[in-house]
Amino acid sequence: MKTFTTPVARFAGAGLLGMMLAGSIQADDHGMSKDIVDTAAGAGQFETLVAAVKAAELVDTLKGEGPFTVFAPTDEAFAALPDGTVESLLEPENQQQLQAILTYHVVPGKVMAEDAMAADSATTVQGQDITITTENGSVMIDDATVVQADIEASNGVIHVIDAVLMPE
């Protein structure tokens, strides 16, 4: 089993990487001065994720030194959850469950797309492993597809995914 606790062999197929990086954005044009939280907040597609990070009291952590790799579900990914799920998770009495879900989306270290593609799993901050596969030209994190990779921030990197990951 290959995991990315440290950078691993580079992915040889530039075609898939090129497609993943085609829509890549930077935190800003001046040396990535925005951290992961500010980058996500400014992207316009992570409003639910940012609200959840605030409700889980993880803002200070994700604004910290890092580096962190965040597999960030879009607003559409959260909207696809069963009705009432997001609202329930945002309730103060469900903070620990929300923290577990959100930290399952974070891997310690800065793992760029080509390193991730060379691995088949990674251990999350939450403590469980996520599975990484390449299927039909797409990179999958558990059952979510990476739709945009390598959005760099001052304290790590964001990879956009199309589903919310759920720990066991």
N, C-alpha and C positions, 0 to 999 in steps of 0.2 A: 504494500500500500504506500502510495506517495502522498505525503502531506506537505503543506508549505509552512513549516515552522521557520524555515530559512529559505531564501531564494533557491529555486531548483532549476533544472535544465530548461533552456529557452525552447519555446514552441517553434518548430521548424516551418509550419504552414502559415506563411504571411497572409494568405488569402482570407482566412477566417479572422485573423487579428485585424487586418485592414478593414474588414467590414465592421467589426466591433468598434474600432477607433474612428470610423468615418464621421460620427456625430459627436465626437469627444469635445468637451468644453473645459476651460480652465477656470479656476476660482476667480481670477481677475487677470487683467493684462499687466499687472505690476508685481510679479513674483509671488503669486498665490498668498496674499496677505489674509484671505478669509479662511477661517477654520471650517471643519466639516459642518457644524450647525449653521453657520452663516451662509455657506455655499448652498446647502440644501434649502434654507429659507429663501434664498434669492433665486432659486431655479424655477419656482412657480409650479412644480409638479409634485412637491412633497409636503403640502400643507398639513395633511393628516399625520404624516410621520413626525413633522416638527411639533405638532400639538401633542402627540403621544410621548415624544422625548421630554417635553415640558412636564406633562402629567406624571411621568415616571421619575421625575427629578434627576434626569441624566444629562441635562444641558451642560453643567459644569464639567462632567466627565468627558463628554464629547468635544468640549472646547479646550480640554487639557492638551498636554504636550503630545500624547500619542507616541508613535503613529498608530492610526487605526485604519482598518479596511471595513467599510460599511456597505453591505448589500441592501440598498435602499428601495423599498417598495414604493411605487407611484401611488398617487391618490386613487387611480383606477383600481389598483391592486387591493387597497383597503376597501373600496366600494364593493368589490366582488365577494367580500366575506358575508356570511349570513347576516340578515337584517338584525340590527341591534348589537352586533358583536363589538364594533368600534366604540359605540356609546357606553357599553358595559365596561370595556377595558379602561376607559378614561375615568371611571368612577374611582374616588379615593380608596375605597375598600378593596379594589382590584389592582392596586399599584404593584404589588409583588409579582403578580401574574404578568402584568404589562412589562415590567422590568425584565422578566425572564424571556419574554417574546422578543423584546427589542435587543437585548444583549446576545440573543441567538443570531442576530443579523450582523454582528460585529466580530471581526477577527483581529487579534493583536498584530501589529506590524503593518507595513505598507505593502500590500500584495497587488502588483500590477497585473493586468489581464494575461499577459504571456506567461507569467509565473503561475497564475491560477489554472490556466489551461494545461500546464504540465503536471498538475497535482490531481489526485482523485478524492481528496478530503482535506478538511481543515478543522481545527478545534476552535470553537467560538469562545468569546468572553463568558458566555453563559455556562460553558463547560462541556457541552455536547458537540459532536462532530457534525459538520454539514458535508454532504456528498457533492462532488463536482464531476460532471460528465460533459462530454461533447456529443451532441445528438443532432443529426440532420443539419450540420453546419452551425448549430447554436450551442452556446455554453449554458449548462443547466446547473443551478445551485439547488439541491434537493429537487423539488418539482417546479421551481421558478426559472424562467429564461432571463438571461442577461440581455437587456435590450440596448444598453449603452454602457461602455466601460471607460475606466481611467479618467474620471472627473477628479482632477487633483485639487487638494486643499492644503493649507499650510501644515496641517497635522495628520495627513493621511490621504486616502483615496476613496471615492464613492463609485460603486458599480450599480447601475439602475436595474432593478428586476421587476418582473410583471406579476408577481404574486407575493403574498405575505408568508414568510417561513414560520412554521410552527414546531417548536421543540416537542420531543416525545413526552 
